[in-house]
Amino acid sequence: MENNARQIVLIGGGYASIWAYRSIRDELLTELTAGRIKIRVICPEDFHFFHGWTAESLCGIINDENRMSPLAQIFKHAEIIKGKASHIDTGSRIVYVNLNDGDNRAVPYDELLLGMGSSDNTNIEGLAEYAYQIKSHNAFLRTKLRIRFLLNEVAGMEAASSETLRFVVAGSGFTGVEIAGNLAEMLQLARKQYPGLNKINTSIILVNSRKEILPGLSSGMKRMRSYAEKILRKYGIEIINETKITRVTNQGAYLSDGSFIESRMVISTVGQSRIQLSGTGKMKRDIENRILTNNFLQAIDHENIWVAGDAANVNHPVSGNACPSNALWAIKQGEYAGRNIARSVLSKPLKPFAYKGLGQCASLGIGKGIGELYGIQCTGWTAWITRWFFFQYFMPLKKLAWFEIGDWLQLLFTRSRKGFQLIAGDNRENCSEGQFRALGTNQFIYLN
């Protein structure tokens, strides 16, 4: 039966593929169970990482495993091929895959979704070698480990020190301001418990290449921007506007104005690099290397190849401009693409992408949120709570969301950040970063 089945292939295990799969499953469940449709998902990972809680996980509120949804549970009616797509033969309709076990596989398709997303931008000199990033899970873990190591090191200082522990955050979009704000809040809490942190200076510098922070906000969203600036400055965060980082070293960052910021940690949120698969080079793209689509989410001149998420340039149904590259738009594009794939299989008319947007939001710490819902701005607890419920709704696995809610309850009732711990007592002394990584979790104490 499989030889005669219609082959649907989804590349990537992110938001676009998950919601495309759900639409296909809902529309074609009878065909799936009868074996007339076969869905395959190509992804090297075992989990989907929910990026909405990145800052909260980085700063220890949420355990990392509680934002990791197993792909096997998400794609129950699909075959998961663990590997990376290496080449697409659009003429023969075959995706070639480098499997995780070192083998290779040719995967035929009748309908193909390109939902492979993007990777961290590494165009700045020294960024890949010396900066810390959060887009991939390995990069995220490296960043979280580095923060823990630095705090552990200074928390163990017994004598007064004139040293400054400085963090530089590059990029002032939603991700940059969220990380800066949540990191500052965590440092404030840590100072209350660990005397060593009070013996040194700590600072956070936000480097912004634009005139104002949060460049993704329209000019009319002054309330949100003003609130964010007020909170960041209240934390003591220094904001450097209209300046770019030009080079990163193991000692800090060089700026476009010729100055140098000494820092033991540069965290980069300076944008995305689109993944261009071999065989897609002739597809029409925009200046950001996103594949151009028509109103049905099909790649231009490729009626059986669909694109959604960070990899796609999809026109907004009202403004005609490219839709933003973030999780919510990837979700909605995946949903529409999946529905149109199903309609194509059933020989039904396709439906144009009609999602107009919901809003945007960010957290700068507990109770300190900014948000916009259908053009209405809100700040403080109202925005923070709205964001919290919004993210709960879009968690891919609801049973995992209950564990993540448990982390919030842990914070509420015990004031301990379960996912961020420092090394206890004597184990702290003379601990190298490599040894720090190797220590077991039973040797940690909570940040209260």
Backbone torsions as a table, in degrees:
resi	resn	phi	psi	omega
1	MET	NA	-35.7	-175.3
2	GLU	-63.0	-33.6	-179.3
3	ASN	-62.3	-27.0	-179.8
4	ASN	-98.4	-1.3	-176.8
5	ALA	-74.9	150.3	174.6
6	ARG	-76.6	126.3	-173.3
7	GLN	-96.9	117.6	176.3
8	ILE	-112.8	123.9	-177.4
9	VAL	-119.0	130.7	177.4
10	LEU	-114.5	122.7	178.1
11	ILE	-98.3	119.4	-179.4
12	GLY	109.0	149.2	178.8
13	GLY	-114.7	25.8	-177.1
14	GLY	-93.9	-163.0	-174.8
15	TYR	-57.1	-45.0	-176.0
16	ALA	-60.7	-46.9	-178.6
17	SER	-68.1	-38.6	-178.9
18	ILE	-62.4	-48.1	-177.3
19	TRP	-77.4	-26.1	171.4
20	ALA	-65.2	-45.0	178.7
21	TYR	-58.8	-43.1	-178.8
22	ARG	-62.9	-40.4	177.8
23	SER	-65.3	-43.4	179.2
24	ILE	-63.0	-45.6	179.5
25	ARG	-59.3	-45.4	-178.0
26	ASP	-65.9	-37.7	-177.0
27	GLU	-81.1	-28.7	-171.7
28	LEU	-123.3	27.9	-176.2
29	LEU	-60.5	-40.0	178.9
30	THR	-61.9	-44.5	179.3
31	GLU	-66.4	-36.5	179.1
32	LEU	-63.9	-49.7	-177.3
33	THR	-68.4	-26.8	178.5
34	ALA	-84.5	-8.3	178.6
35	GLY	85.1	9.7	-180.0
36	ARG	-83.3	-15.0	177.4
37	ILE	-126.4	139.2	176.0
38	LYS	-126.8	125.5	177.8
39	ILE	-109.6	131.2	175.2
40	ARG	-125.0	138.0	179.1
41	VAL	-116.5	123.3	-179.9
42	ILE	-101.5	116.2	-178.0
43	CYS	-160.5	135.0	-179.8
44	PRO	-79.1	-13.2	-175.4
45	GLU	-93.8	161.0	174.3
46	ASP	-96.0	-12.7	-173.4
47	PHE	-133.4	155.9	165.0
48	HIS	-98.6	130.3	-178.2
49	PHE	-100.9	117.1	-177.7
50	PHE	-76.5	108.4	-173.4
51	HIS	-77.2	-12.5	-179.6
52	GLY	-58.8	-33.7	-177.1
53	TRP	-98.5	23.4	-175.7
54	THR	-58.5	-51.3	-177.9
55	ALA	-63.5	-40.5	-179.7
56	GLU	-67.1	-34.8	177.4
57	SER	-75.1	-39.8	178.6
58	LEU	-60.0	-34.7	-177.4
59	CYS	-101.9	14.2	164.4
60	GLY	90.9	-0.2	179.8
61	ILE	-71.2	-43.4	-176.2
62	ILE	-110.2	128.9	173.9
63	ASN	-62.2	137.2	-174.9
64	ASP	-58.0	-38.7	-177.5
65	GLU	-66.8	-17.2	-179.3
66	ASN	-87.2	7.4	169.2
67	ARG	-122.0	14.1	-179.0
68	MET	-109.7	106.5	-179.4
69	SER	-94.2	121.9	178.8
70	PRO	-61.2	127.7	-179.1
71	LEU	-63.4	-30.5	179.9
72	ALA	-62.4	-29.9	178.6
73	GLN	-84.4	-29.1	179.7
74	ILE	-74.0	-45.7	-175.6
75	PHE	-102.3	62.4	-173.7
76	LYS	-64.9	-32.0	-177.0
77	HIS	-100.7	19.4	-178.6
78	ALA	-126.8	157.5	171.1
79	GLU	-90.9	127.1	178.7
80	ILE	-97.3	120.9	178.8
81	ILE	-101.7	111.5	-174.7
82	LYS	-84.4	101.6	-179.3
83	GLY	173.7	-177.6	179.6
84	LYS	-112.7	133.1	173.9
85	ALA	-65.1	127.4	-177.1
86	SER	-106.7	-27.7	-177.6
87	HIS	-159.7	142.8	175.7
88	ILE	-118.2	121.9	174.5
89	ASP	-96.7	96.9	-174.6
90	THR	-70.6	-23.2	178.5
91	GLY	-72.8	-47.0	-179.5
92	SER	-87.9	-6.5	-178.3
93	ARG	57.2	59.6	179.8
94	ILE	-135.9	135.4	172.3
95	VAL	-105.5	124.2	176.9
96	TYR	-94.2	133.6	-171.6
97	VAL	-124.9	133.2	169.0
98	ASN	-90.5	107.4	-175.3
99	LEU	-73.9	155.2	-179.6
100	ASN	-61.5	-27.0	-178.7
101	ASP	-84.1	5.6	178.5
102	GLY	95.1	-10.9	179.4
103	ASP	-84.2	175.1	178.0
104	ASN	-124.4	155.3	-178.9
105	ARG	-148.7	140.7	174.7
106	ALA	-102.4	123.1	-175.6
107	VAL	-115.8	112.9	179.7
108	PRO	-75.6	153.6	177.5
109	TYR	-142.8	150.7	166.9
110	ASP	-103.6	-37.2	175.0
111	GLU	-129.2	135.3	-175.2
112	LEU	-130.0	130.4	173.9
113	LEU	-108.1	125.7	174.0
114	LEU	-95.1	101.2	-179.1
115	GLY	-128.6	37.7	-171.9
116	MET	-80.0	-3.3	172.4
117	GLY	72.7	-140.5	-175.3
118	SER	-148.1	173.8	177.5
119	SER	-126.3	171.2	178.4
120	ASP	-62.9	141.9	175.7
121	ASN	-71.8	128.1	179.8
122	THR	-125.5	27.4	-175.2
123	ASN	-74.4	-18.0	-179.8
124	ILE	-83.1	137.8	-179.1
125	GLU	-57.1	128.6	176.5
126	GLY	83.6	-4.9	-176.2
127	LEU	-63.5	-48.3	-177.9
128	ALA	-64.6	-34.9	-175.3
129	GLU	-82.2	-39.5	-167.4
130	TYR	-118.3	-18.9	-179.0
131	ALA	-87.1	168.4	179.8
132	TYR	-119.0	134.2	-173.4
133	GLN	-128.1	175.8	-172.7
134	ILE	-137.5	2.3	-174.9
135	LYS	-68.9	-54.6	177.0
136	SER	-83.4	157.8	-176.8
137	HIS	-69.1	-36.9	177.3
138	ASN	-63.1	-41.0	177.5
139	ALA	-64.4	-40.6	178.0
140	PHE	-60.6	-46.8	-179.4
141	LEU	-63.3	-38.7	177.8
142	ARG	-62.7	-40.8	179.2
143	THR	-66.0	-45.3	-179.8
144	LYS	-63.4	-41.3	178.4
145	LEU	-61.9	-41.7	-178.7
146	ARG	-64.0	-42.4	177.4
147	ILE	-61.3	-46.5	179.6
148	ARG	-60.3	-44.1	-178.2
149	PHE	-62.7	-45.5	-178.4
150	LEU	-64.4	-42.3	178.8
151	LEU	-67.0	-39.2	177.2
152	ASN	-60.7	-40.1	-177.6
153	GLU	-65.0	-47.8	-177.5
154	VAL	-76.8	-27.0	178.1
155	ALA	-64.8	-23.8	-179.3
156	GLY	-88.4	-1.5	-179.4
157	MET	-69.4	131.2	-178.8
158	GLU	-99.6	-29.7	180.0
159	ALA	-99.8	154.4	177.9
160	ALA	-61.6	144.8	-176.0
161	SER	-136.0	146.2	175.8
162	SER	-94.3	4.4	-178.4
163	GLU	-66.9	148.4	175.5
164	THR	-114.1	125.3	173.6
165	LEU	-93.1	106.5	-172.7
166	ARG	-115.1	133.1	174.5
167	PHE	-111.1	132.1	175.0
168	VAL	-110.0	125.5	176.3
169	VAL	-109.4	118.4	-179.1
170	ALA	-96.1	122.5	179.6
171	GLY	107.4	130.1	-174.2
172	SER	-118.6	25.9	173.0
173	GLY	-75.3	-167.8	-178.3
174	PHE	-58.7	-42.1	-179.5
175	THR	-65.0	-44.1	-178.4
176	GLY	-62.3	-47.3	-178.5
177	VAL	-69.9	-33.1	176.8
178	GLU	-63.7	-46.6	-179.6
179	ILE	-64.9	-44.3	-180.0
180	ALA	-61.2	-46.6	-178.2
181	GLY	-66.2	-46.1	-178.7
182	ASN	-68.8	-35.2	176.8
183	LEU	-65.2	-42.4	178.7
184	ALA	-62.9	-42.2	178.3
185	GLU	-62.0	-42.2	179.8
186	MET	-64.7	-39.2	178.2
187	LEU	-63.2	-38.7	177.4
188	GLN	-62.2	-43.5	179.7
189	LEU	-67.5	-39.1	-178.5
190	ALA	-65.3	-33.9	-179.9
191	ARG	-62.7	-29.8	-178.1
192	LYS	-69.8	-24.3	-176.7
193	GLN	-104.2	-33.6	-172.6
194	TYR	-113.1	106.0	-177.3
195	PRO	-55.6	-31.2	-178.2
196	GLY	-59.2	-31.3	-179.9
197	LEU	-71.8	-22.0	178.8
198	ASN	-83.6	-9.9	-177.9
199	LYS	-90.7	-4.7	178.6
200	ILE	-128.5	164.4	175.2
201	ASN	-87.5	136.1	172.9
202	THR	-121.1	141.9	179.3
203	SER	-148.3	153.1	175.7
204	ILE	-127.2	129.8	178.9
205	ILE	-118.7	125.6	177.8
206	LEU	-102.3	115.8	-178.2
207	VAL	-98.4	120.0	-173.6
208	ASN	-120.8	121.6	-178.6
209	SER	-76.8	-13.5	-177.5
210	ARG	-98.0	176.4	179.4
211	LYS	-71.3	-33.7	180.0
212	GLU	-133.6	156.1	177.0
213	ILE	-71.9	167.8	-179.6
214	LEU	53.8	60.0	-177.1
215	PRO	-63.6	-17.5	178.9
216	GLY	-73.4	-13.3	178.5
217	LEU	-79.2	143.4	175.9
218	SER	-71.9	165.1	-177.1
219	SER	-62.1	-21.4	-179.1
220	GLY	-82.4	-7.5	-177.2
221	MET	-92.4	49.8	-175.6
222	LYS	-69.5	-32.7	-177.9
223	ARG	-62.9	-44.1	-179.7
224	MET	-65.3	-44.7	-178.6
225	ARG	-65.6	-42.7	-179.3
226	SER	-64.0	-40.8	178.9
227	TYR	-64.0	-44.6	179.9
228	ALA	-61.3	-43.9	178.6
229	GLU	-62.1	-41.2	-179.7
230	LYS	-62.7	-44.3	-179.1
231	ILE	-66.5	-44.1	-179.1
232	LEU	-61.7	-43.2	-179.9
233	ARG	-70.1	-32.5	176.7
234	LYS	-63.5	-35.1	174.5
235	TYR	-69.0	-15.3	-175.3
236	GLY	91.2	14.0	179.6
237	ILE	-76.6	129.1	177.0
238	GLU	-87.3	129.3	179.7
239	ILE	-108.9	121.6	177.1
240	ILE	-108.4	109.9	-176.5
241	ASN	-93.2	160.9	175.4
242	GLU	52.5	39.9	-179.3
243	THR	-142.1	139.0	179.4
244	LYS	-112.0	151.7	168.6
245	ILE	-82.4	126.2	-177.3
246	THR	-103.4	-23.8	179.6
247	ARG	-158.2	141.5	178.0
248	VAL	-118.0	135.1	176.0
249	THR	-124.7	179.6	177.4
250	ASN	-74.3	-2.2	179.0
251	GLN	-111.9	-7.7	178.9
252	GLY	152.6	-151.4	-172.9
253	ALA	-133.7	136.3	172.3
254	TYR	-92.4	139.2	-177.4
255	LEU	-109.1	163.4	-176.9
256	SER	-68.1	-16.6	177.2
257	ASP	-87.5	6.2	178.0
258	GLY	91.8	-6.4	-179.2
259	SER	-84.2	167.5	179.7
260	PHE	-130.4	132.0	176.2
261	ILE	-107.3	115.3	176.9
262	GLU	-74.7	128.6	-177.6
263	SER	-159.8	141.7	177.1
264	ARG	-87.0	-4.0	179.4
265	MET	-154.6	119.8	173.7
266	VAL	-111.5	118.6	179.5
267	ILE	-101.9	122.2	-174.2
268	SER	-103.3	127.5	171.6
269	THR	-131.2	40.6	-168.4
270	VAL	-86.8	15.5	174.1
271	GLY	126.5	-172.8	-172.0
272	GLN	-120.6	149.8	170.0
273	SER	-113.6	122.4	-179.1
274	ARG	-74.8	140.7	179.3
275	ILE	-84.7	122.8	178.8
276	GLN	-109.8	109.1	-179.8
277	LEU	-75.7	144.1	173.8
278	SER	-58.4	134.2	-178.6
279	GLY	99.8	-10.6	178.9
280	THR	-108.2	8.5	-174.8
281	GLY	-61.1	-27.5	-178.4
282	LYS	-88.6	-3.3	177.6
283	MET	-70.5	143.6	-178.2
284	LYS	-69.4	133.4	-175.4
285	ARG	-133.2	163.0	174.8
286	ASP	-95.1	-174.5	-176.2
287	ILE	-66.0	-21.8	178.2
288	GLU	-93.3	10.7	177.0
289	ASN	71.1	19.6	174.6
290	ARG	-84.3	141.8	-179.1
291	ILE	-74.8	129.1	179.3
292	LEU	-74.0	137.8	178.0
293	THR	-122.3	163.3	169.6
294	ASN	-87.3	-173.4	-176.6
295	ASN	-69.5	-10.9	179.9
296	PHE	-98.9	5.3	-178.7
297	LEU	76.7	16.8	174.7
298	GLN	-88.1	142.1	172.7
299	ALA	-62.5	139.9	-178.2
300	ILE	-56.7	128.9	178.9
301	ASP	69.9	15.8	177.7
302	HIS	-138.0	86.9	-171.3
303	GLU	-70.1	-17.4	179.3
304	ASN	-106.0	12.2	175.8
305	ILE	-119.2	124.1	-175.5
306	TRP	-114.0	148.1	-177.0
307	VAL	-134.2	138.2	179.6
308	ALA	-152.4	156.0	177.2
309	GLY	87.1	-154.1	-175.3
310	ASP	-59.8	-26.2	-177.0
311	ALA	-77.8	-10.2	-169.1
312	ALA	-111.4	143.5	166.6
313	ASN	-104.3	100.8	-178.6
314	VAL	-110.3	128.3	-179.5
315	ASN	-71.2	133.4	174.5
316	HIS	-65.2	135.6	-174.2
317	PRO	-66.1	-17.1	-179.8
318	VAL	-105.6	-55.8	-174.7
319	SER	-78.0	-27.6	-176.4
320	GLY	82.4	-7.2	176.1
321	ASN	-80.8	166.6	178.5
322	ALA	-65.3	136.5	177.0
323	CYS	-65.0	150.4	177.7
324	PRO	-60.8	155.8	176.6
325	SER	-99.1	90.4	174.9
326	ASN	-149.7	178.2	-171.3
327	ALA	-62.1	-44.2	-176.2
328	LEU	-62.9	-42.3	179.4
329	TRP	-69.5	-33.9	175.6
330	ALA	-64.4	-40.4	178.5
331	ILE	-60.8	-49.4	-176.3
332	LYS	-70.1	-37.2	176.9
333	GLN	-65.9	-41.1	176.9
334	GLY	-61.9	-41.0	179.1
335	GLU	-61.0	-46.5	179.3
336	TYR	-68.0	-41.8	-179.8
337	ALA	-62.7	-43.9	178.7
338	GLY	-61.5	-40.5	179.3
339	ARG	-65.8	-38.8	178.8
340	ASN	-72.9	-31.9	173.5
341	ILE	-60.6	-45.3	178.8
342	ALA	-62.7	-41.4	179.9
343	ARG	-66.7	-34.9	176.5
344	SER	-64.9	-41.8	178.2
345	VAL	-61.8	-38.4	-177.7
346	LEU	-87.4	4.1	-179.2
347	SER	58.8	38.6	175.8
348	LYS	-101.7	157.5	177.6
349	PRO	-61.7	141.5	179.0
350	LEU	-78.2	156.2	179.0
351	LYS	-113.7	133.2	-178.2
352	PRO	-70.3	154.2	177.1
353	PHE	-66.0	121.3	-172.4
354	ALA	-125.5	6.1	-178.3
355	TYR	-70.6	127.9	-174.9
356	LYS	-99.7	-7.3	-180.0
357	GLY	107.7	154.9	-179.8
358	LEU	-116.5	-47.5	-178.7
359	GLY	159.5	-162.6	179.6
360	GLN	-153.8	157.2	-175.2
361	CYS	-157.9	162.5	177.5
362	ALA	-155.8	153.5	175.6
363	SER	-113.4	133.2	176.9
364	LEU	-109.4	16.5	-177.0
365	GLY	135.2	171.2	-176.3
366	ILE	-59.8	123.1	178.3
367	GLY	77.3	2.3	-177.1
368	LYS	-117.0	85.5	-176.5
369	GLY	-119.3	159.4	169.6
370	ILE	-127.3	141.1	-177.8
371	GLY	-157.7	156.3	177.2
372	GLU	-139.7	123.2	-178.7
373	LEU	-124.7	111.7	-176.8
374	TYR	52.6	39.7	176.3
375	GLY	87.8	-8.5	179.4
376	ILE	-91.1	123.1	-177.2
377	GLN	-88.8	144.6	173.9
378	CYS	-146.5	154.7	-178.3
379	THR	-138.8	172.5	175.9
380	GLY	71.0	-144.5	-176.4
381	TRP	-63.3	-36.6	-179.0
382	THR	-59.2	-47.6	179.7
383	ALA	-68.1	-39.2	-177.0
384	TRP	-65.0	-45.3	-179.5
385	ILE	-67.6	-40.3	177.5
386	THR	-58.8	-45.8	177.9
387	ARG	-60.0	-42.9	-178.1
388	TRP	-59.3	-49.0	-179.9
389	PHE	-68.3	-35.9	178.8
390	PHE	-60.5	-45.9	-179.7
391	PHE	-68.4	-36.1	177.2
392	GLN	-60.1	-39.6	-178.0
393	TYR	-63.7	-37.1	-174.6
394	PHE	-96.3	7.7	172.3
395	MET	-61.3	129.8	-174.8
396	PRO	-62.0	-34.4	178.7
397	LEU	-120.0	118.5	-175.6
398	LYS	-67.3	-34.1	-179.9
399	LYS	-69.1	-29.8	174.4
400	LEU	-69.7	-34.2	179.3
401	ALA	-60.1	-32.3	179.0
402	TRP	-66.0	-36.9	175.8
403	PHE	-66.2	-40.3	178.7
404	GLU	-65.7	-38.4	175.4
405	ILE	-63.0	-33.6	175.8
406	GLY	-60.0	-35.0	177.1
407	ASP	-65.0	-38.6	176.9
408	TRP	-66.5	-38.7	178.0
409	LEU	-66.0	-36.3	175.6
410	GLN	-58.4	-44.3	179.6
411	LEU	-66.2	-40.4	-177.5
412	LEU	-64.8	-46.1	-172.0
413	PHE	-92.2	-26.4	-177.3
414	THR	-115.7	-12.0	-177.7
415	ARG	60.0	21.9	177.5
416	SER	-106.5	139.0	178.0
417	ARG	-93.4	97.3	-170.3
418	LYS	-63.6	-28.6	-175.5
419	GLY	-91.5	5.5	-179.0
420	PHE	-138.6	110.5	-172.9
421	GLN	-130.1	151.2	175.2
422	LEU	-106.3	159.2	-178.8
423	ILE	-73.7	138.7	-175.9
424	ALA	-82.8	144.7	166.1
425	GLY	41.3	-125.4	-172.4
426	ASP	-66.5	-22.0	-179.3
427	ASN	-66.7	-15.9	-176.0
428	ARG	-74.9	-32.2	-171.5
429	GLU	-67.2	133.9	175.5
430	ASN	55.5	35.1	-178.5
431	CYS	-93.5	116.5	177.7
432	SER	-75.9	168.0	-179.4
433	GLU	-65.1	-36.1	177.2
434	GLY	-66.1	-41.9	178.0
435	GLN	-66.6	-36.1	178.4
436	PHE	-59.0	-42.5	179.2
437	ARG	-61.7	-34.6	-172.9
438	ALA	-81.9	-16.8	-176.6
439	LEU	-65.4	143.1	-180.0
440	GLY	-76.4	159.4	-177.6
441	THR	-68.0	-19.3	178.3
442	ASN	-71.5	-6.3	179.5
443	GLN	-101.3	13.6	-177.1
444	PHE	-104.7	154.7	171.6
445	ILE	-123.9	156.9	-173.6
446	TYR	-79.0	149.1	166.2
447	LEU	-87.3	116.3	-178.7
448	ASN	-100.8	NA	NA
